[in-house]
Amino acid sequence: MTGYGVAEIHTEEYTVKVEMRSLNGKYLDINFRMPRYLLSREIEFRNHIAKQIGRGSVNINLHVIRHKLGDNAVGINKELATTYYTKLKDLSQELGADDRDIFRITTAMQDVIYVDDEAVDESLIALIKEGLSSAFDKFDQFRKTEGSQIHAHVGECCNHIEAQIPKVESFEPERLELTKERLKRSLSALVEDDNYDKNRFEQELIYYIEKFDISEEKKRLKAHCDHFNEALSTSPKGKKLNFIAQEMGREINTMGSKANHSEIQKCVISMKEELEKIKEQALNIL
């Protein structure tokens, strides 16, 4: 299920910002982006949040700003600085270039001045976990809001499908009359032929009548709609709703194949449109 949450915590020493967003996914897949020096604690952060999320493709961005550094946190690589300075000095003399900015250039070279990030402050870890929990609360609220909208939407879709059943029934008398006319025309042509097999004809007629009847499909579809609404009210699990939607689809397809009536086919198409909406949204329900 999609979701979004962000949290920012400020202290005298740190600013911690956690941004969490997710897209629907069949399984849980958490991707962290964080400072390099925190990578050794990634599993700890992942375990802190994984059980609460459930499933989905989740991206978590973790930003940390240090406001204060200890006396031993900043280091200078004197040997590397000396090497850079000597090499640049020799090059300037060889080229006859101005050497006034060599010291400034040396201090700007990579790894000459560095911050010791290896010793991670446990108070920072506690702040990050607090930020993760706070971001998740907002993330979860976002998902609940979206979930209520999906709940209402799929319920409306199911009700629309159920509402098509009386419409189908309203066209059945006309469908019956049209079918009778077709049968009469076929019978008129058949009885003129003295060689036709009466027993075979009766068997084919019974088979046709059974194939033509959609009363069982309507009953089962109504039962599936009731089951769907019941599941939506009591235990709205995405997999369960999707399974019920598949059963609804079977009955709708069978009705469509038996219809032989343009208006009933329109009702079937309308049902299929709503059923596709249900299947799409069921994927977003945990």
Backbone as a ProteinNet text record, in pm:
[ID]
protein_1_A
[PRIMARY]
MTGYGVAEIHTEEYTVKVEMRSLNGKYLDINFRMPRYLLSREIEFRNHIAKQIGRGSVNINLHVIRHKLGDNAVGINKELATTYYTKLKDLSQELGADDRDIFRITTAMQDVIYVDDEAVDESLIALIKEGLSSAFDKFDQFRKTEGSQIHAHVGECCNHIEAQIPKVESFEPERLELTKERLKRSLSALVEDDNYDKNRFEQELIYYIEKFDISEEKKRLKAHCDHFNEALSTSPKGKKLNFIAQEMGREINTMGSKANHSEIQKCVISMKEELEKIKEQALNIL
[TERTIARY]
84.9	0	88.5	47.7	125.4	114.7	220.4	221.9	334.5	324.2	429.5	429	551.3	564	701.5	710.3	839.1	842.9	960.8	978.5	1115.9	1123.4	1249.3	1266.7	1383.1	1411.6	1537.4	1528.1	1641.6	1689	1821.6	1883.3	2002.4	2068.7	2185.4	2297.3	2303.6	2413.5	2377.1	2248.7	2211.7	2077.6	2063.6	1932.6	1914.8	1808.4	1780.4	1649.5	1655.3	1535.1	1514.7	1393.5	1358.5	1240.4	1258.6	1150.2	1120.5	993.8	953.1	841.3	859.8	755.5	749.2	631.9	618.6	523.8	546.3	456.9	408.4	298.4	243.4	340.2	349.7	433.6	381.6	405.6	355.8	429	557.8	639	697.5	763.9	827.6	968.6	994.9	1126.8	1163.1	1256.1	1294.8	1431.2	1437	1562.2	1598.7	1714.3	1762.6	1865.2	1856.7	1963.4	2007.3	2135.8	2183.2	2331.7	2386.2	2530.8	2610.9	2728.2	2810.3	2844.2	2868.5	2912.9	2801.8	2677.6	2566.8	2531.3	2599.8	2565.1	2574.6	2666.5	2681.3	2559.7	2474.6	2354.9	2226.9	2241.8	2123.3	2028.8	2082.3	1996.8	1918.3	1982.7	1915	1797.6	1819.7	1712.3	1602.1	1644.3	1547.6	1456.5	1514.6	1435.1	1342.5	1385.5	1306.3	1174.8	1177.3	1061.1	987.4	1055.1	1000.4	867.5	858.8	737.9	615.3	636.6	522.6	470.2	557.8	516.7	434.3	474.5	397.1	451.1	413.9	463.5	463.9	525.5	535	680.2	700.8	834.8	856.1	940.8	954.7	1093.2	1095.9	1221.5	1229.5	1340.4	1360.8	1489.5	1475.1	1590	1620.9	1744	1787.3	1898	1869.9	1967.4	2007	2136.7	2188.2	2280.6	2255.3	2342.2	2400.3	2532.8	2597.9	2618.7	2575.2	2594.4	2721.6	2765.8	2886.6	2977.6	3107.6	3205.8	3300.3	3333.1	3426.8	3568.6	3655.5	3793.4	3865.4	3831.1	3899	3826.9	3714.2	3634.8	3698.6	3768	3831.1	3978	4024.8	4164.5	4232.5	4364.3	4444.4	4549.4	4552.8	4651.4	4778	4867.2	4985	5079.3	5097.3	5187.4	5136	5004.8	4945.8	4952.6	4926.4	4931.8	5073.2	5172.5	5311.8	5350	5305.3	5335.3	5273	5142.4	5074.7	5150	5184.2	5245.9	5381.6	5461.2	5594.9	5585.2	5495.7	5480	5434.2	5338	5287.9	5393.7	5474	5581.8	5686.1	5726.2	5824.4	5771.6	5640.7	5581.6	5577.2	5545.1	5537.2	5675	5779	5915.3	5959	5924	5961.7	5895.2	5769.4	5695.5	5708.5	5769.9	5780.2	5646.1	5561	5426.4	5422.3	5317.1	5298.4	5265.9	5335.8	5314.9	5243.9	5176.9	5114.3	4992.2	4921.1	4797.3	4819.3	4945.2	4970.6	4916.8	4934	4885.1	4732.2	4660.8	4513.3	4469.1	4540.7	4505.6	4531.4	4640.8	4675.4	4567.6	4519.6	4417.8	4283.3	4265.1	4139	4145.8	4263.6	4277.8	4204.7	4161.1	4082.4	4160.3	4091.5	4141.5	4248.8	4281.3	4378.1	4312.5	4194.8	4114.5	3991.9	3966.6	3857.5	3787.3	3667	3588.1	3581.4	3615.4	3612.2	3467.9	3412.3	3272.9	3259.9	3369.9	3363	3298	3323.3	3264.3	3127.2	3023.8	2886.8	2833.4	2783.2	2726.9	2594.9	2579.5	2456.1	2336.2	2360.1	2248.2	2193.4	2281.6	2236.4	2151.1	2192.2	2114.1	1973.9	1966.5	1835.8	1750.4	1812.4	1739	1687.4	1770.4	1728.7	1609.1	1613.4	1501	1373.6	1391.9	1276.9	1221.1	1312.5	1268.7	1198.1	1249.3	1185.1	1043.5	1027.9	895.5	799.5	849.7	765.1	724.2	820.3	789.1	689.1	704.9	611.8	470.6	455.5	321.9	249.8	321.7	261.4	239.1	335.2	325.3	202.6	182.9	70.5	-62.7	-65	-186.7	-224.2	-122.3	-143.9	-208.7	-156.4	-209.7	-352	-379.9	-516	-615.8	-574.3	-662.4	-689.7	-582.5	-600.2	-682.6	-660	-734.4	-883.1	-922.8	-1067.5	-1127.6	-1049.2	-1098.9	-1112.6	-1013.9	-1021.1	-1137.6	-1156.7	-1268.3	-1400.6	-1421	-1546	-1557.6	-1444.8	-1446.2	-1481.3	-1413.5	-1440.8	-1580.3	-1628.1	-1765.5	-1866.7	-1842.3	-1929.7	-1925.2	-1805.5	-1791.9	-1871.2	-1861.6	-1935.5	-2086.4	-2130	-2273.3	-2321.8	-2232.6	-2270.3	-2288.9	-2200	-2213.3	-2344.5	-2372.9	-2496.5	-2620	-2609.8	-2723.8	-2753.3	-2655.6	-2678.3	-2762.8	-2769.8	-2844.9	-2994.1	-3061.7	-3201.9	-3219.2	-3119.7	-3128	-3124.9	-3036	-3032	-3167	-3225.9	-3356.2	-3465.5	-3455.1	-3557.9	-3556.9	-3442.2	-3432.8	-3460.3	-3475.4	-3492.3	-3623.2	-3737	-3858.8	-3841	-3779.1	-3754.3	-3658.5	-3557.5	-3461.1	-3530.9	-3623.5	-3696.7	-3782	-3849.6	-3935.3	-3852.6	-3738.9	-3652.7	-3600.8	-3568.7	-3518.8	-3628.9	-3749.3	-3862.8	-3883.4	-3874.9	-3893.8	-3787.5	-3664.4	-3556.7	-3581.1	-3625	-3652.1	-3768.1	-3872.4	-3988.8	-3948.7	-3865.8	-3822	-3738.5	-3653.9	-3571.3	-3655.7	-3758.1	-3845.9	-3928.2	-3975.5	-4056.6	-3978	-3852.2	-3768.8	-3737.6	-3728.5	-3689.9	-3804	-3925.2	-4036.5	-4076.8	-4039.8	-4068.7	-3981.8	-3873.3	-3785	-3824	-3874.4	-3922.3	-3809.5	-3686	-3575.1	-3505.8	-3552.5	-3480.6	-3505.3	-3405.9	-3409	-3478.1	-3598.3	-3675.4	-3604.4	-3547.4	-3477.8	-3358.6	-3280.1	-3165.1	-3211.5	-3321.9	-3374.6	-3412	-3477.7	-3517.5	-3395.2	-3293.3	-3170.4	-3104.4	-3097.9	-3036.2	-3116.9	-3248.8	-3335.3	-3316	-3308.2	-3286	-3150.2	-3050.4	-2916.1	-2916.5	-2987.1	-2991.6	-3059.8	-3170.9	-3244.6	-3157.4	-3083.3	-2994.9	-2882.3	-2829.4	-2720.5	-2769.1	-2894.8	-2953.7	-2983.9	-3010.9	-3053.6	-2936.9	-2958.3	-2853.6	-2898.2	-3002.9	-3055.3	-2952.7	-2880.6	-2780.8	-2664.8	-2623.8	-2514.1	-2553	-2676.9	-2723.5	-2724.8	-2770.8	-2774.3	-2633.9	-2542.6	-2406.3	-2337.4	-2361.8	-2302	-2353.2	-2484.1	-2540.4	-2476.7	-2457.4	-2394.7	-2250.1	-2178.1	-2039.5	-2033.9	-2127.6	-2132.2	-2157.5	-2248.9	-2275.8	-2152.5	-2082.7	-1961.1	-1852.8	-1842.4	-1742.5	-1769.3	-1892.6	-1927.2	-1906.6	-1935.5	-1914.5	-1765.1	-1683.3	-1538.1	-1482.5	-1537.6	-1491.5	-1521.3	-1629.9	-1669.6	-1598.5	-1566.5	-1512.4	-1360.7	-1310.3	-1165.1	-1118.6	-1102.9	-1067.8	-923.1	-891.4	-758	-755.2	-649.8	-641.7	-652.1	-581.8	-584	-723.7	-790.9	-924.8	-1021.5	-1015.8	-1104.2	-1075.1	-948.8	-912.3	-964.4	-959.7	-1012.5	-1164.3	-1234.8	-1379.7	-1408	-1326.9	-1344.8	-1325.3	-1232.9	-1212.9	-1337.4	-1400.9	-1524.2	-1636.2	-1644.4	-1743.4	-1720.1	-1591.3	-1557	-1602.8	-1592.3	-1635.7	-1784.5	-1863.3	-2009	-2045.1	-1977.1	-2005.3	-1970.6	-1854.6	-1814.8	-1912.4	-1961.4	-2058	-2188.8	-2232.7	-2354.8	-2336.1	-2218.3	-2192.3	-2194.3	-2138.3	-2134.6	-2272.3	-2363.1	-2498.6	-2600.3	-2562.3	-2660.3	-2740.8	-2673.6	-2741.8	-2841	-2803.8	-2890.9	-2803.4	-2819.2	-2728.3	-2733.6	-2852.1	-2864.1	-2804.5	-2823.6	-2764	-2611.9	-2563.5	-2418.6	-2363.3	-2440.7	-2397.9	-2387.4	-2483.8	-2478.3	-2354.4	-2325.2	-2207.9	-2079.7	-2071.6	-1952.8	-1937.1	-2048.7	-2045	-1994.2	-2040.7	-1992.9	-1842.2	-1794.4	-1651.9	-1567	-1616.8	-1543.3	-1527.1	-1635.8	-1629.1	-1541.6	-1547.1	-1466.9	-1317.5	-1278.6	-1137.5	-1090.8	-1178.3	-1144.1	-1120	-1204.6	-1188.6	-1054.8	-1020.3	-895	-774	-780.3	-669	-650.1	-760.5	-751.1	-722.4	-763.9	-738	-588.6	-509.1	-364	-306.5	-379.4	-331.2	-376.7	-449.3	-500.3	-412.5	-362.9	-271.6	-344.4
-118.8	0	123.7	223	345.6	420.5	493	570.1	670.4	770.5	871.5	929.1	945.6	1006.6	1067.6	1180.1	1245.8	1297.9	1289.9	1338.6	1404.1	1509.5	1581.9	1611	1575.4	1594	1679.8	1781.6	1872.9	1865.5	1855.5	1867.9	1963	1990.4	2078.2	2016.2	1883.8	1817.3	1771	1734.4	1673.9	1727.5	1715.8	1724.2	1594.6	1522.4	1394.7	1408.6	1378.5	1383.5	1246.4	1193	1062.3	1081.1	1036	1041.8	900.3	861.4	724.8	726.8	654.9	644	501.5	459.5	321.2	313.5	210.6	172.5	31.2	-5	-136.8	-245	-350.2	-463.9	-589.8	-702.5	-829.4	-868.2	-831.1	-865.4	-738.5	-752.9	-637.9	-620.1	-500.5	-468	-327.2	-318.8	-190.1	-148	-27.7	28.3	151.2	145.6	256.6	339.2	471.6	561.4	640.3	627.9	687.7	720.6	800.2	827	698.2	698.3	577.9	525.3	614.7	569.7	502	505.5	439.4	303.6	265.8	142.2	19.2	22.9	-93.6	-113.6	-11.4	-22.8	-40.4	-63.3	-71	-183.3	-300.4	-413.2	-379.4	-309.8	-268.5	-175.1	-79.3	12.4	-62.7	-155.9	-232.5	-315.3	-382.3	-462.4	-375.2	-253.2	-161.1	-125.3	-123.1	-72	-178.8	-291.3	-389	-449.2	-489.2	-557.6	-467.4	-337.3	-244.8	-218.1	-227.2	-191.1	-301.5	-427	-536.6	-577.8	-504.5	-535.7	-410.1	-421.8	-307.7	-275.7	-197.4	-151	-15.3	-13.7	104.2	166.4	296.6	371.3	462.8	452.2	534.7	614.6	746.3	835.8	891.9	874.3	917.9	1022.2	1143.7	1253	1292.5	1311	1350.4	1471.5	1576	1693.8	1707.5	1718.2	1737.6	1887.6	1932.8	2074.2	2095.2	1990.6	2001.7	1883.1	1907.9	1802.5	1802.1	1685.6	1675.7	1712.2	1732.7	1772.6	1668.3	1542.1	1434.9	1392.6	1459	1418	1462.7	1578.1	1630.4	1592.1	1531.9	1490.6	1552.1	1565.5	1615.4	1510.7	1468.9	1371.8	1448.8	1463.6	1549	1494.4	1364	1305.5	1329.3	1310.4	1332.9	1481.1	1568.8	1713	1755.2	1701.1	1735.1	1690	1572.5	1520.2	1609.6	1642.2	1730.6	1864.2	1922.8	2055.9	2053.2	1950.2	1939.5	1923.8	1836.4	1812.5	1939.2	2009.6	2132.5	2242.1	2248.7	2349.3	2324.8	2198.9	2164.1	2196.2	2165	2192.1	2341	2423.6	2569.8	2626.8	2574.5	2622.2	2580.3	2457.7	2408.4	2489.4	2529.7	2604.6	2754.9	2798.5	2941.1	3002.4	2924	2970.8	3029.8	3106.9	3169.2	3059.8	3059.4	2955.3	3006	3122	3179.6	3098.4	3032.6	2960.8	2810.7	2768.3	2624.9	2565.3	2639.1	2585.8	2571.6	2670.8	2664.2	2548.1	2530.7	2419.8	2285.3	2278	2152.6	2113.1	2207.9	2176	2138.2	2175.4	2141	2006.6	1946	1817.8	1707.6	1607.9	1498	1425.3	1399.6	1321.4	1390.6	1518.2	1590.3	1627.6	1688.5	1716.6	1626.2	1551.9	1454.9	1453.5	1400.2	1384.4	1236.6	1201.9	1062.5	1020.9	945.4	901.7	760.5	695.8	554.5	532.5	619.7	604.7	671.7	591.1	643.8	664.4	781.6	816.1	741	669.9	594.4	686.3	809.6	903.8	934.7	933.3	952.6	835.5	713.9	595.4	603.3	646.7	660.3	764.7	875.6	979.5	926.9	848.5	792.7	699.2	615.4	524	602.2	708.7	793.6	857.1	900.8	958.5	857	734	627.3	600.1	595.2	569.5	684.1	807.3	923.5	930.2	903	902.9	792.4	675.9	566.2	602.1	671.5	710.4	792.5	886.3	968.2	885.6	799.7	708.6	618.6	565.5	475	549.5	673.7	753.6	781.2	806.3	827.7	703.1	586.3	461.7	434.5	469.8	449.5	539.1	662.7	755	701.2	658.1	601.8	473.2	394	269.6	290.9	397.4	425.9	461.4	533.8	570.4	445.9	355.9	231.8	146	140.9	64	110.7	241.5	296.4	268	279.6	264.6	122.1	21.9	-116.1	-158.4	-102.8	-131.3	-80.9	39.2	95.1	10.2	-36.5	-119.9	-249.5	-311.4	-435.8	-410.8	-301.1	-267.8	-241.8	-181.5	-156.1	-288.7	-384.7	-516.1	-582.4	-576.7	-638	-569.3	-438.4	-362.6	-398.3	-458	-496.9	-624	-703	-829.3	-805.3	-713.5	-685.6	-630.7	-555.6	-504.5	-619.2	-717.5	-835.5	-905.9	-920.4	-988.1	-913.8	-780.4	-701.7	-725.6	-768.8	-795.2	-940.3	-1025	-1168.1	-1201.7	-1137.5	-1168.3	-1141.4	-1026.9	-996	-1097.6	-1133.6	-1233.9	-1366.8	-1403.6	-1529.3	-1529	-1417.2	-1407.9	-1415.6	-1346.9	-1350.8	-1491	-1560.3	-1697.2	-1789.9	-1769.8	-1850.7	-1832.4	-1708.4	-1680.9	-1751.5	-1747.6	-1815.6	-1966	-2022	-2165.6	-2204.5	-2120.9	-2150	-2153.9	-2056.1	-2052.8	-2176	-2215.6	-2333.9	-2460.7	-2467.2	-2584.5	-2596.5	-2483.4	-2484	-2543.5	-2507.3	-2560.6	-2707.8	-2746.4	-2883.1	-2982.5	-2946.4	-3042.1	-3071.2	-2984.9	-3010.6	-3122.3	-3151.9	-3260.8	-3387	-3489.9	-3611.6	-3699.6	-3668.6	-3756.1	-3716.9	-3614.2	-3571.5	-3669.5	-3680.2	-3771.7	-3701.7	-3749.8	-3685	-3695.5	-3811.9	-3828.3	-3734.4	-3727.9	-3638.4	-3493.6	-3462.6	-3326.6	-3289.9	-3382	-3355.5	-3336.9	-3417.9	-3404.6	-3268.5	-3229.5	-3100.4	-2985.3	-2998.9	-2893.8	-2878.3	-2991.6	-2987.4	-2924.1	-2965.3	-2909.8	-2758.6	-2714.9	-2572.9	-2493.1	-2547.8	-2479	-2464.4	-2573.3	-2567.3	-2466.6	-2465.9	-2372.7	-2229.2	-2210	-2077.7	-2017.3	-2101.4	-2055	-1993.7	-1873.1	-1806.9	-1783	-1850.9	-1828	-1867.7	-1977.9	-2020.7	-1922.1	-1869.6	-1771.7	-1645.8	-1603.6	-1483	-1507.4	-1625.4	-1656.9	-1659.8	-1725.9	-1736	-1599.3	-1518.3	-1384.9	-1300.1	-1309.2	-1236.2	-1283.2	-1416.5	-1470.1	-1421.7	-1416.6	-1368.4	-1220.4	-1142	-999.1	-981.6	-1062.5	-1057.4	-1098.1	-1201.7	-1248.2	-1140.4	-1072.1	-965.9	-853.7	-808.7	-700.4	-742.1	-868	-917.9	-918.7	-967	-970.1	-828.3	-737.1	-598.5	-534.5	-575.7	-517.9	-582.2	-712.7	-784.4	-803.6	-856.3	-882	-847.1	-717.7	-674.8	-703.9	-830.8	-869.2	-871.7	-815.4	-801.8	-934.4	-1038.5	-1168.4	-1228.7	-1220.4	-1278.1	-1207	-1074	-998.1	-1030.5	-1051	-1083.6	-1221.5	-1316.9	-1450.8	-1445.3	-1366.7	-1354.8	-1287.1	-1185.9	-1115.9	-1212.1	-1307.7	-1406.1	-1492.5	-1530	-1609.6	-1527.7	-1400.8	-1312.2	-1305.7	-1298.2	-1289.8	-1412.8	-1530.9	-1653.8	-1649.4	-1606.3	-1600.8	-1494.8	-1380.6	-1273.3	-1319.3	-1387.4	-1435.9	-1539.1	-1627.3	-1729.1	-1664	-1565.1	-1492	-1427.4	-1370	-1305.2	-1403.7	-1524.1	-1623.9	-1681.2	-1679.4	-1733.3	-1627.2	-1501	-1392.3	-1393.2	-1385.9	-1375.8	-1259.7	-1150.2	-1033.1	-909.2	-811.4	-696.3	-616.7	-596.1	-516.4	-589.6	-722.1	-800.5	-798.4	-801.3	-792.2	-659.6	-552.2	-421.7	-425.3	-493.1	-507.9	-587.4	-691.6	-775	-694.3	-613	-529	-430.1	-372.8	-279.8	-349.8	-474.5	-552.8	-576.3	-610.2	-638.6	-514.8	-398.7	-274	-252.3	-272.4	-254.1	-361.2	-482.7	-591.4	-563.8	-506.2	-472.2	-366.5	-272.4	-170.8	-236.6	-334.3	-405	-478.5	-547.7	-624.2	-532.4	-416.7	-321.3	-273.5	-238.7	-183	-290.7	-414.1	-522.9	-543.6	-509.9	-523.6	-424.2	-315	-211.5	-235	-344.6	-372.4	-478.4	-450.3	-545	-672.7
0	0	0	-73.5	-77.7	55	88.3	212.1	210.8	297.8	307.6	448.4	502.5	634.5	649.4	716.2	738	881	942	1078.9	1089	1169.7	1188.1	1336.7	1390.5	1533	1546.6	1633	1653.2	1798.1	1816	1947.7	1933.1	2042.8	2036.2	1952.6	1950.9	1881.4	1740.6	1719	1591	1539.2	1407.1	1342.3	1264.4	1295.1	1228.6	1151.9	1022	938.6	875	889.6	832.9	738.4	615	515.7	470.3	477.5	448	344.4	236.1	134	82.3	39.2	-7.7	-126.2	-206.2	-314.6	-285.7	-350	-324.8	-371.4	-294.4	-329.5	-263.4	-327.3	-274.7	-146.9	-139.6	-23	37.1	149.7	214	158.2	107	51.9	99.6	196.5	255.3	200.2	146.7	95.8	178.5	242.6	325	246.8	263	219.8	342.2	377.1	500.9	487.9	579.8	578.4	590.1	528.1	523.7	662.3	755.6	887.3	968	916.2	985.8	924.9	817.7	748.1	837.8	933.7	1022.5	1112.3	1123.3	1210.4	1127.8	997.5	910.4	951.6	981.9	1020.3	1147	1237.8	1361.8	1329.8	1240.2	1200.8	1125.7	1040.2	960.5	1052	1149.8	1242.9	1327.4	1353.1	1434.7	1365.8	1231.9	1158.6	1077.5	1045.3	949.6	994.1	1121.8	1168.6	1161.7	1173.2	1173.6	1033.1	932.6	796.3	731.3	748.1	689.7	554.4	449.2	315.7	230.4	114.2	23.2	-8.5	-111.6	-147.6	-80.4	23.4	109.9	92.6	69.4	63.1	184.9	258.1	377.1	360	361.3	351.3	489	531.1	663.6	649.7	701	694.1	836.9	857.3	989.4	972.3	1051.2	1053.1	1193.3	1200.6	1330.6	1354.3	1470.1	1506	1587.2	1654.4	1736.6	1709.6	1712.3	1695.8	1815.4	1865.7	1977.4	1935.1	2032.7	2002.9	1918.8	1939	1866.9	1740	1710.2	1594	1463.3	1464.6	1344.1	1344.2	1236.6	1227	1106.4	1112.8	1000.7	968.3	844.9	799	761.3	859.9	840.9	733.3	730.7	631.3	489.6	471.9	339	301.6	400.7	373.5	334.5	404.9	375	234.3	197.9	63.4	-43.9	-25	-120.5	-131.9	-15.6	-14.1	-85.7	-56.1	-116.1	-267.9	-310.8	-454.7	-526.3	-467.5	-529.9	-530.1	-421.3	-412.2	-520.4	-535.4	-638.4	-777.3	-799.4	-930.7	-960.6	-858.6	-880.4	-913.1	-845.4	-873.9	-1013.9	-1051.3	-1184.3	-1294.7	-1269.5	-1371.4	-1355.1	-1244.6	-1217.4	-1184.4	-1122.9	-1090.1	-949.5	-922.6	-791.2	-689.3	-574.1	-473.6	-348.2	-356.7	-237.1	-189.9	-280.3	-242.9	-222.1	-218.6	-209.2	-78.4	32.6	160.9	159.3	109.5	102.7	14.5	-98.1	-188.5	-119.9	-45.1	23.5	124.2	202.9	304.1	242.6	116.5	49.5	-21	-23.7	-92.6	-14.6	-87.9	-29.4	79.9	190.8	304.7	387.3	356.5	440.2	572.7	566.3	686	680.5	784.2	782.7	917.8	916.1	1038.2	1071.7	1193.6	1237.7	1265.3	1169.8	1182.6	1236.6	1262.1	1297.1	1433.5	1527.4	1661.6	1662.5	1648.4	1641.4	1782.3	1805.7	1936.4	1955	2066.5	2091.1	2107.5	2150.9	2160.5	2021.3	1919.9	1781.6	1735.6	1771.2	1733.3	1794.3	1920.3	1986.2	1915	1871.6	1798.1	1664.7	1596.6	1467	1484.6	1587.2	1612	1646.7	1721.5	1753.1	1626.2	1538.3	1410.9	1323.8	1321.7	1244.3	1294.8	1426.4	1485	1455.6	1466.7	1441.5	1294.5	1204.1	1061.2	1028.9	1094.7	1069.2	1113.1	1224.9	1271	1163.7	1103.6	997.3	871.6	842.9	729.1	743	863.7	889	881.4	930.4	923.2	778.3	696.1	552.6	491.6	526.7	471.4	520.6	646.2	697.7	625.3	599.4	526.1	386.3	320	185.8	192.7	298	313.9	326.2	402.7	414.3	280	196.2	62.7	-25	-15.9	-93.6	-46.1	85.7	143.9	85.5	82.9	28.7	-120.8	-192.1	-337.7	-379.2	-319.4	-360.5	-316.4	-204.4	-162.5	-264.4	-316.3	-420.3	-547.3	-582.1	-702	-687.3	-570	-545.8	-551.2	-492.2	-494	-636.3	-717	-856.7	-930.9	-904.2	-968.9	-928.1	-797.2	-748.1	-805.3	-827.2	-881.7	-1027.2	-1095.6	-1235.6	-1246.8	-1138.2	-1144.8	-1171.4	-1097.5	-1131.9	-1273.7	-1322.3	-1459.2	-1560.2	-1531	-1618.4	-1617.8	-1500.1	-1489	-1563.7	-1568.3	-1637.5	-1788.3	-1841.8	-1986	-2021.1	-1920.8	-1948	-2018.6	-1986.2	-2063.2	-2213.2	-2245.2	-2386.7	-2447.9	-2371.9	-2418	-2444.5	-2355.2	-2369.8	-2496.3	-2520.5	-2640.3	-2768.3	-2768.1	-2887.1	-2912.4	-2803.9	-2817.5	-2868.8	-2820.2	-2867	-3017.2	-3062.4	-3204.9	-3288.6	-3241.8	-3316.1	-3320.3	-3205	-3200.3	-3291.2	-3292.7	-3378.7	-3525.7	-3564.6	-3704.3	-3737.9	-3643	-3665.6	-3668.9	-3579.7	-3576.2	-3703.7	-3753	-3874.4	-3989.9	-3997.5	-4105.4	-4082	-3953.3	-3921.4	-3942.8	-3898.3	-3906.2	-4051	-4142.3	-4282.9	-4337.3	-4265.8	-4306.7	-4230.3	-4300.8	-4235.6	-4183.6	-4220.2	-4184.2	-4053.4	-3985.5	-3865.1	-3750.6	-3660.7	-3546.3	-3429.3	-3392.3	-3285.8	-3150.2	-3121.6	-2992.6	-2981.8	-3091.4	-3090.8	-3078.5	-3142.6	-3136.4	-2992.7	-2919.8	-2781.7	-2690.6	-2713.9	-2635.1	-2657.9	-2784.5	-2816.5	-2757.5	-2757.7	-2705.8	-2554.5	-2481.6	-2335.9	-2305.4	-2384.7	-2364	-2387.3	-2489.9	-2522.7	-2411.3	-2358.2	-2251.5	-2126.5	-2093.6	-1976.4	-1997.6	-2118.1	-2147.6	-2148.4	-2181.6	-2193.2	-2055.7	-1957	-1824.7	-1747.4	-1688.8	-1610	-1466.2	-1423.7	-1288.8	-1181.5	-1202.9	-1104.6	-1095.8	-1210.4	-1211.1	-1134.3	-1150.1	-1078.8	-927.9	-887.3	-744.1	-685.1	-756.7	-705.5	-703.9	-805.2	-808.3	-692.8	-664.2	-551.2	-419.8	-407.2	-286	-272.7	-385.2	-382	-343.2	-393.3	-357.6	-208	-154.1	-9.5	70	22.5	88.8	84.7	-30.1	-45.1	54.4	62.2	155.2	300.9	329.5	465.8	500.5	405.4	428.3	439.3	362	364.3	499.2	562.5	690.9	809.7	796.5	912.2	905.9	794.3	782.5	641.6	612.7	476.5	439.3	414.7	370.3	217.3	161.2	16.5	-57.1	-8	-75.9	-75.7	39.7	49.7	-44.7	-47	-135.3	-281.6	-313.7	-451.3	-491.4	-398	-426.3	-452	-369.8	-389.3	-523	-557.2	-684.8	-802.4	-789.2	-895.3	-914.6	-803.4	-812.4	-875.8	-841.3	-903.5	-1054.4	-1091.9	-1233.9	-1311.5	-1250.2	-1318.4	-1350.3	-1252.8	-1274.8	-1379.4	-1373.1	-1470.1	-1611.8	-1626.9	-1759.7	-1813.4	-1725.2	-1768.4	-1811.9	-1736.8	-1775.1	-1911.6	-1934.7	-2063.4	-2178.5	-2155.8	-2263.3	-2294.2	-2196.3	-2215.6	-2257.2	-2250	-2258.9	-2388.9	-2503.6	-2633.2	-2636.7	-2571.3	-2568.4	-2549.6	-2634.4	-2635	-2504.7	-2449.1	-2326.9	-2205.9	-2203.5	-2095	-2108.4	-2231.3	-2252.9	-2201.9	-2218.6	-2166.2	-2013.7	-1949.3	-1803.4	-1761.4	-1836.9	-1807.3	-1821.5	-1926.1	-1947.1	-1832.5	-1788.3	-1675.8	-1548.9	-1528.6	-1413.2	-1422.2	-1541.4	-1559.3	-1531.7	-1572.5	-1546.1	-1396.2	-1322	-1176.8	-1110.8	-1165.7	-1109.4	-1127.1	-1241.3	-1263.3	-1163.3	-1131	-1031.4	-894.8	-862.3	-734.9	-731.7	-840	-844.3	-831.5	-896.1	-886.7	-742.7	-678.6	-543.2	-438.9	-465.5	-369.2	-349.7	-452.5	-441.9	-341.8	-315.6	-223.1	-80	-56.8	77.4	141.6	261.4	328.8	368.8
[MASK]
++++++++++++++++++++++++++++++++++++++++++++++++++++++++++++++++++++++++++++++++++++++++++++++++++++++++++++++++++++++++++++++++++++++++++++++++++++++++++++++++++++++++++++++++++++++++++++++++++++++++++++++++++++++++++++++++++++++++++++++++++++++++++++++++++++++++++++++++++++++++++++++

